[in-house]
Amino acid sequence: MEEIEVRWLGDGTNTVSQRIFLAEQSLLWFRLEFYQQFQAIRFAVEEINKSPDLLPNITLGFYIYDSCAVLQRELVGTLWMLTGLDREIPNYCCQEKPALTAVIGHSMSTYSILMAQILGLYKFPQISYFSTSSLLSEKTQFPSFFRTVPSDDFQSRGLAQMVLHFKWKWVGLIAYNHDYGTEAIEVIKRKVMKEGACVAYTVYISSNLLYQNLHTIVKMIKESSANVIIAFSIDIYLTPLLNEMLKQNVTGKTFVASEAWSISDILAVEKYSSLLAGTIGFAFYSSTIPGFQEFLNSINVYNTPGIYWTQKLWEEAFGCTFINQNNLTDTLNNFKKQCTGEENLNSVQNNYNDVSRLRASYNIYTAVYVIAKALHDLSHCQATDGPLVQDHFSDRGHFEPWQLLEYFKNVRVKLKNSREVFFDKDGNPPAVYDIVNWQLGLDRTSKQVKVGSYDTLNSSGVIFSINKKLMWGPTANQEIPISVCSQTCPVGFKKAIIEGEPVCCYNCVPCAQGEISSQSDSNECWKCPWDMWPNSKRERCFPKPNEFLSYEDYLGTTLAAISTLSSLVPISVFKLFINYKCTPIVRANNYSMSCILLVSLSLCFLCALAFIGYPQPEMCLLRQAAFGLIFTLCVSCILAKTIIVVFAFMATKPGSSLKKWTTPQVPYMIITICTFTQLILCVIWLSFSPPFPQYNIEAKPGIIVVECNENSPFAFWCMLGYLGFLASVSFTVAFLARRLPDNFNEAKLITFSMLAFLSVWVYFIPASLSSQGKYTVAMEIFAILTSSWALLLCIFFPKCFIILFRPAKNSRENFMRKQAGTT
């Protein structure tokens, strides 16, 4: 029966013979959990050797080498394993059978890097159960390195996701100034910043207290607004920092722990509870190993390899001491009771036989099974990328390390907990972490409670999950700590980056007019659609109200009523003129022309109704043209009346050539020509650039003004200008003829009417330009009504007054008397 030897290289932090130097006291401290890890390899090897399915008829063995956490000893031990001699001779092997198949170790990344560089040259498979540096994933430098723990790259992604999960935007970073800390902290910095958070500071701590100013570092941590601190370090190197934080009374900080100290018993004491209670972090995946606790409790001093360390276990577990035959005086002076070796480990419960959540021991156990499975596959010459010859292995274990290395790359091991272990192209296993929360117990010490997991192979697809309530701080508060550089910007505001500061430090500024932000901490505000407007908080868009001068509006109703009632007044005057058409005052002022003028004035009042109501396309097309034509007809009648008065007076002079212009057809010709000219202007306007309804969103913020767009302002002002020109001519002629000696001379009345008419429309121009929305329309209606009333009152009120209240003046006798007096 062949014996294949697996040599397991111990390390400075996780082996039985580890010595730990504490900053507070110099002593050799026997760590029970490290001795448990030694027994884990024994248990796995014995379990495999008893298995009929895995490596049948092949026995595994192992050596353990302690480097005492000294880098030089690590180099010596590695060469010793390769050469098989007391003297380390590179490139020379004097090793007797059985062959060295693989190396388990180191736990510290720096030491593993040194080992991997040497073992990689010889293609010897190396499996670490605790080295997490992402540098070791570089296969060009470390081709034979594998590990049963995830790379720090996975942990960094998980921690970044944790920061995102708890909405921490402003974090501090603390790293052990070594390969483990410096490399990991750079990765976590990139990942955290990629997730949108910012780093307030980065602090590196060293094992040498002479080269770091802890007072200054802690003062910076205390004064920083970052309330969350991510720490990548080994527990013993955090103690000086924590002591200084206690000294400066630092409070309100929450630690996020890396796997190297997330389950530390050194820090989970009452002394640090005010600082570390509420800590949350990643820990290596924990599991149980069936039968392992019984195996641990079954050992005794006399049947276990490494009797010296078994005695140390006994002394630590039972508080006794073994007699030192070489120094009886020291033994007699020791007040502890004497160990007999017959004590039962079942009677104690400590870190050695606590198997409730195995982590490092489980990883070592897994590493042994990975080696065994790779050897098993090699022994059966299963297919691989590098074809092997079966005789090479069957010949008493003669095979080359690179041949076994090929099987390591493709190995798949299904453990008793149903989890499958394999390696990716970088030699990393599937990333699985426990999320632990430090919660205070009744004894004021911190208990690491599993509250969730980070599992990249979770069948449900949920990689990061929290499934238990978290306790934060020494008061066991369940509210998630807040760690931000700037407070959250509420809805309706956006972030304005402060120049020279990280993106997480910003001011909150309200969204501009017409913009919203529906989420807190928005980087930008968004414009509402053209037909919508923000609410008062600027968080939602609501449809803009439509504004137009409607009949339901109080202003619209009032103007419509005035317009309608006003249109009845010219009709009443017209009826009055019909009744008194034979009277001198009516006949003297051209009865027919007066009737046309009264009808056109009535239409002027009514055309104001075309400007009230929802702007329909037809109304927009016709209302300005109708207004222009009706008022042109009205002013043309007044102009004709004025010119006839002048012609009639001038024609009475002997030899006047104007007598032919005093015929009845002349006023109608004037009216026709003037009105037709305006008609041509309107037809051209409506043909080439017709008005149309539009939604004006710029006139009033938050309101859609439904209005008629004149389309061609030039055409509109041409129409209005022509009307003004006719009114100016009428005013000029009337003004010149105001003193003509004629009975019932209308020149004075026309002068006042045209003066009022022109004043109204001159005022309308600036008023319309300064008003907005429906008030622009209201101003035009007001101008129409006012100018119409000005014409009606100035021209017809005196006539009506005489007809109704001074009938004596409206007689032929009075008319002839005045004519005689005039002549």
KOLFI-82487 format. One record per residue (C-alpha): residue in three letters; x, y negated, z. Coordinates in steps of 0.001 Angstrom, whole numbers, plus 500000, padded with zeros to 6 digits. Layout:
BEGIN
alaXYZ...
This chain:
BEGIN
met500000500000500000glu501460496669498909glu501705493599501121ile501336490190499463glu502573487442501769val500779484100501989arg502991481584503697trp501076478851505370leu502993475668506018gly501893473800509128asp502134470048509455gly502628467219511847thr498983466538512588asn497087469780512296thr499273472645513534val499627474364516776ser503039472915517524gln502134469307516868arg503569466644519110ile501702463354519197phe503255460150520444leu500655457877521965ala501298454154522215glu500126454107525809gln502217456950527152ser504978459236526028leu504038462862526492leu503724466133524671trp500031466750524184phe498721470149523278arg495761469689520921leu493233472494521280glu491656471869517889phe495026472409516190tyr495404475786517823gln491914476627516590gln493103475906513063phe495973478358513507gln493481481015514544ala491328480186511504ile494054481440509176arg494482484593511265phe490738485207511182ala490490484680507405val493474486946506649glu492166489738508862glu488679489388507377ile490046489641503825asn492275492595504696lys489210494435506002ser487092493575502962pro486560496457500503asp485627494050497709leu488351491442497852leu491944492618497231pro491321496276498071asn494503498225498948ile496409494927499258thr497365493371502573leu497875489662503066gly500370488256505527phe501507484772506477tyr504256482689508011ile503695479413509850tyr506310476701509791asp506161473593511983ser507688470431510585cys507020468470513788ala505822465545511641val509379464885510493leu509792464270506780gln513292465751506659arg512082468950508317glu509314469123505779leu511889469141503001val513958471784504788gly510934473985505383thr509815473804501771leu513254474832500468trp513465477562503093met510247479107501853leu511455479009498268thr514923480464498901gly514204482861501739leu517505481994503475asp518461480200506645arg520551477950504441glu518455476076501874ile519934476602498405pro517945474978495580asn517329477074492449tyr518316480239494275cys515993482817495781cys517191485586498061gln513715486476499186glu512832490045499973lys509524491599499097pro506668490787499498ala506550487719497262leu505557484210498254thr502212483590496554ala500989480187497728val501476477478500343ile498713475983502493gly499542472443503598his500387469724504277ser497647467720506028met499303464321505609ser499262462987502064thr502822461645502199tyr504182465046503190ser502018466802500613ile503406464526497904leu506956465520498851met506067469210498892ala504077469005495665gln506964467436493801ile509208470378494757leu506676473198494495gly505453471808491185leu508877472374489667tyr508579476086490457lys504843476231489603phe504041477517493103pro500358476963493970gln499881474602496893ile496581474032498700ser496101471229501197tyr493247471277503645phe493518467622504737ser495524465549502228thr493123463204500498ser495314460702498644ser494050460094495119leu497685460058493910leu497732463828494253ser495092464117491523glu497702463189488927lys498399466545487314thr501370465352485276gln503261464748488537phe501711467454490708pro500715470303488369ser500436472987491072phe498618470996493766phe495073471835494856arg493027471001497916thr489901472085499709val488999468523500696pro487764465828498316ser490056463113497050asp489895459656498607asp488524458502495292phe485264460348496071gln485243459015499615ser485800455496498352arg482836455828496010gly480744457129498876leu481782454342501231ala481057451777498530gln477619453329498100met477153453170501863val478004449464501845leu475463448983499061his472867451083500902phe473022448946504036lys473282445713501979trp476611444699503462lys478094442051501184trp481020440838503272val483387443425504739gly486853443547506231leu489370446282505399ile491890447866507756ala494385450408506472tyr497209452459507894asn500349451248506135his501139454602504583asp500254456517501427tyr496927457589502916gly495835454107503910thr497336451874501229glu496147453946498294ala492677454514499728ile492160450883500654glu492920449750497112val490416452236495737ile487723451227498215lys488383447565497474arg487765448140493764lys484685450250494393val483170447855496928met483737444842494690lys482294446757491746glu479108447272493762gly478798443523494261ala480266443166497757cys483323441119498701val486349441685500891ala486881439081503583tyr490384440282504500thr492712443266504195val494868444205507179tyr497607446835507234ile498602448367510558ser501824450234511182ser502997452883513615asn505769450496514570leu504256447815516809leu507373445661516528tyr506529444753512935gln502969443603513328asn501369440700515115leu498262442303516559his497241439147518370thr497012437192515114ile495317440052513281val492623440484515923lys492064436736516143met491410436681512398ile488991439615512724lys487193437886515582glu486801434594513735ser485759436178510437ser482074436193509531ala482481439764508257asn480707441944510834val481516445262509133ile485040446669509126ile486059449635506957ala489052451346508548phe491266453862506724ser493619455061509389ile494641457876511696asp493088457575515124ile496312457105517100tyr497300454097514982leu493981452379515644thr494387452439519420pro496746449424519668leu494390447396517488leu491365448416519565asn493188447582522766glu493931444090521496met490296443693520420leu489219444582523957lys491723442089525315gln490296439295523133asn486717440389523856val485752440981520227thr482065441879519894gly479466442221517179lys481668444204514775thr480607447510513233phe483264449978512111val482983452207509065ala485269455193509590ser487203457223507072glu487345460983507545ala490712460745509347trp489144459306512521ser485381459617512091ile485267462601514487ser488209461595516703asp487976462606520343ile490785460218521252leu488665457191520360ala485280458551521461val485945457648525097glu484148455204527342lys486982452687527094tyr486249451978523421ser482481452437523544ser481802448678523443leu483711448500520139leu483017451824518452ala479458452669519505gly477399452498516329thr480333453386514081ile479283455142510903gly481590457041508635phe482391459999506455ala483579463287507844phe484605466410506014tyr481793468829505388ser481088470916508452ser479981474502508510thr480049477590510665ile482094480742510201pro480184483846511303gly482076485786513991phe484734483135514422gln483795482130517983glu483932485739519150phe487328486038517518leu488590482905519277asn487441484083522673ser488847487567522174ile492513486609522109asn494781486902525109val498285485974525965tyr499737489397525193asn498204490340521846thr498387487093519900pro501231485909517658gly502969482820519043ile502955483672522728tyr504432480309523723trp501520478415522227thr498991480881523560gln500332480151527006lys499917476449526353leu496300477129525401trp495794479036528619glu497288476280530739glu495193473619529038ala491959475610529121phe492146476961532680gly494194474238534393cys496862476680535503thr500533477302534762phe502685480308533930ile505768481050536031asn508906479842534318gln511535482449535102asn514275480123533904asn513269477308536267leu511499478669539343thr511991475392541233asp509891473412538771thr507229476098538818leu507040476160542611asn506803472374542743asn503856472469540341phe500621472165542293lys498556473891539582lys497424477442540201gln499268480263538539cys497942481765535307thr497466485533535320gly496648485979531645glu493474487824532574glu491246484734532424asn488263484937530081leu487897482257527382asn484139482834527328ser483950481032530651val485132477713529226gln483845475453526514asn486280473069524860asn487578471923521500tyr489281475263520976asn486200477475520960asp483675474841519823val482611476132516416ser479362474193516098arg480783472037513311leu484003473296511863arg485814470952509511ala489599471360509289ser489379474993510369tyr486690475590507766asn488874474013505070ile491795476271506080tyr489477479273506057thr488329478257502565ala491921477822501351val492801481387502368tyr489796482721500480val490719480701497392ile494195482254497397ala492770485717497914lys490245485291495103ala492939484024492702leu495086487053493573his492089489299493126asp491425487877489652leu495094488238488792ser495131491843489951his492281492602487556cys493872490520484781gln490643488680484116ala490577486365481144thr492344483043481575asp493975480431479397gly497359482091479949pro497160485800478956leu498908488145481386val500253491630481090gln498621493916483642asp501840495820484337his503453492690485670phe501164492650488700ser500877496370489240asp504624496632489584arg504663495987493358gly503491492435493028his506007491290490435phe504413488224488837glu505503484714488127pro504082481777490119trp502802480070486963gln500736483164486195leu498905482887489509leu498619479147488978glu496492479740485888tyr494017481701487987phe493892478944490582lys492631476541487932asn489678478796487145val488940480333490529arg485379480319491882val484722481465495429lys481291481879496932leu481503481675500712lys479163483108503304asn477270479828503626ser476339480161499909arg478493477220498862glu480680477771495850val484226476408495789phe486054475627492566phe488476473019491268asp488072470363488622lys490812469479486143asp492541467396488843gly492571470185491417asn489764468675493508pro486807470630494905pro483223469369494763ala482951466321496988val480865467009500082tyr480899464824503195asp478895464576506367ile477790461103507382val478265460708511136asn477066458035513519trp478734457334516867gln475957457269519453leu476462456661523158gly475807459540525514leu474777459375529146asp478438459529530176arg479138456380528097thr481275458345525651ser480490458384521949lys478972461454520328gln479406461944516580val475937462761515306lys475428463934511731val472840461622510191gly473197462310506483ser475363463641503710tyr477216462717500545asp477049465690498205thr477992465357494545leu476480468786493803asn473171468275495574ser470573470252493666ser467957467537494211gly470163464961492504val470310462735495597ile474027462310496287phe473841459858499194ser471184460433501839ile470446459313505403asn467952461596507131lys468176460570510807lys467791457367512754leu470964455396513276met472056453717516479trp474069450524516156gly476278449068518866pro476473449775522586thr472803448790523026ala471654451553520643asn469873449028518466gln468160450494515408glu468339447311513351ile470953447476510607pro473799445010511237ile474020442067508874ser477356441292507275val477211438552504676cys479314435530503856ser476212433497503057gln472640434014504113thr470217435552501669cys468763433093499208pro464964433331499377val462741433618496355gly462538430382494473phe466261429767494935lys469397430871493155lys472982431353494226ala475462428604493431ile479029429853493733ile481312427764495914glu484443426875494035gly487508428683495333glu485461431194497369pro484537434823496607val481308435414494722cys479626436525497961cys480061433037499402tyr477547430680497856asn475009427962498440cys471310428375497835val469836425826495440pro466164425617494411cys465204426622490912ala464809423808488444gln461408422568487379gly459608425189485334glu461842428057486544ile461344430865489054ser463301433546490876ser461123436418491982gln463853438204493932ser466016437129496813asp469683436456496103ser469019435791492433asn472015434742490394glu469847432892487919cys466411431382487662trp464180432283484746lys461983429958482753cys458298430674482789pro456606431316479436trp455538428154477670asp451941428552478780met452742429302482427trp454093427352485392pro455659428302488751asn453710428238491968ser454808426006494827lys457369428565496059arg458695429047492523glu458456432810492834arg455701433573490326cys454410432149487089phe450788431185486809pro448883430127483696lys449073426384483218pro445749424554483389asn444617423065480092glu444023419344480124phe441852417460477656leu439171414850477974ser436116417042478378tyr432472416275478891glu432653418081482245asp435330415681483403tyr434073412665485341leu436027410308483102gly434791412011479949thr431204411979481122thr431396408295481956leu432901407317478627ala430418409479476700ala427494407869478521ile428856404350477920ser429454405159474268thr425955406532473741leu424201403723475587ser426371401121473896ser425420402437470460leu421773401602471233val422510397921471751pro423399397160468078ile420329399142467041ser418209396991469360val419744393851467912phe419144395238464435lys415474395774465289leu415343392256466651phe416773390883463409ile414218392824461410asn411445391254463446tyr412926387776463003lys414375388110459541cys412400385151458229thr413646382775460882pro416262380198459896ile418969381469462199val418800384995460746arg418587383836457156ala421327381271457568asn423804383945458650asn423173386384455826tyr420562388797457041ser421819391738454900met425405391397456010ser424335391165459641cys422363394372459318ile425339396217457814leu427559394868460597leu425110395989463310val424881399493461874ser428665399756461634leu429007398516465236ser426605401232466376leu428746403768464542cys431863402288466182phe430398403030469602leu429427406558468535cys432806407392466985ala434252407375470519leu432385410665471087ala434661412341468543phe437563411871470976ile435798413681473846gly435737417473474153tyr438106420306473256pro440213419250470257gln438867421391467473pro440737421429464135glu437823419720462356met437568416996464959cys441318416391464898leu441183416105461124leu438339413554460979arg438206411499464168gln441028409037463452ala439988408685459819ala436364408107460829phe437449405555463417gly439606403746460859leu436911403662458140ile434063402553460424phe436101399769461998thr437360398729458572leu433745398476457402cys432917396412460457val435859394022460086ser435262393818456307cys431725392617456971ile433015389930459312leu435682388927456772ala433060388720454042lys430773386606456221thr433662384262457012ile434765383887453399ile431198383207452234val430915380417454787val434090378839453426phe433039379297449809ala429593377867450469phe431048374717451964met433719374285449305ala431204374878446496thr429139371830447551lys431866369491446406pro431439368066442893gly433326369974440197ser434246372822442512ser435257376009440722leu434272378131443759lys430600377877442985lys430747381077441010trp432015382915444159thr428927382088446116thr426781384687444424pro425167387449446613gln427429390147445080val430691388643446366pro430426389755450040tyr429534393291448992met432500393333446641ile434812392237449500ile433409394912451788thr433772397563449103ile437361396677448178cys438557396463451779thr436854399661452864phe437918401545449745thr441546400630450381gln441321402123453863leu439624405179452388ile442535405700449992leu445005405493452911cys443032408049454915val442667410444451967ile446403410361451358trp447043410939455059leu444612413860455326ser445877415407452110phe449595415407452738ser449963415343456503pro446660416157458175pro446300416001461970phe445999419270463868pro445380420429467458gln448459421289469532tyr449467422447473008asn451742419836474516ile453804421282477393glu456178418350477701ala453772415527478441lys453002416685481988pro454971419271483993gly452848422277484830ile449976421288482543ile449186422156478946val447804419058477299val445516420120474483glu445594417234472066cys445418416266468451asn448753415775466798glu448474413000464239asn451215414798462313ser452299411609460566pro452720408684462970phe453576406524459968ala450209407229458326phe448378406591461611trp450066403249462151cys449499402324458502met445792402915458996leu445771400958462245gly448023398264460781tyr445725397754457799leu442822397345460204gly444857394811462154phe445701392991458931leu442021392599458017ala441249391391461532ser444110388869461352val442888387523458016ser439377387235459390phe440663385424462465thr442751383026460369val439962382169457944ala437434381802460755phe439800379625462721leu440300377305459747ala436543377125459097arg435469376624462685arg434806372851462213leu432903373045458943pro429660370982459153asp427085373703458705asn424005374715460596phe424463377837462638asn428099378045461534glu429423381493462561ala433096380577462151lys433550379722465792leu431867382937466905ile433943384999464487thr437102383287465724phe436413384329469292ser435341387827468249met438510388403466197leu440661386968468969ala439113389423471449phe439344392252468934leu443034391667468244ser443811391231471947val442281394600472755trp444263396471470130val447508394657470839tyr447117395740474467phe446226399284473365ile449596399878471675pro451840399730474812ala449105401228476983ser448789404290474735leu452537404778474649ser452819404670478445ser449888406989479207gln449941410767478967gly447539413586478323lys443853412870478444tyr444481409319479558thr445968408495476164val442664409536474597ala440758407645477266met442765404509476496glu441857404738472807ile438179405245473629phe438347402269475973ala439899400197473196ile437180401285470762leu434367400441473178thr435938397164474317ser436669395918470815ser433176396911469659trp431607395064472574ala433811392067471830leu432456391899468273leu428890392518469338leu428847389948472117cys430839387198470413ile428913387312467143phe425358388336468066phe424820387312471693pro424391383598470893lys421918384416468070cys419885386770470237phe419864384218473046ile418410381558470732ile415901383992469210leu414661385236472555phe415116382286474916arg415385379169472714pro412809379713469963ala412522375951469449lys415959375904468021asn415083378711465622ser412627376541463613arg412735374992460197glu412103371501461643asn415071371799463965phe417196373186461163met416239370285458774arg416750367738461548lys420293368968462113gln420956369061458397ala419759365470458024gly421850364402460946thr424831366083459458thr424470364437456095
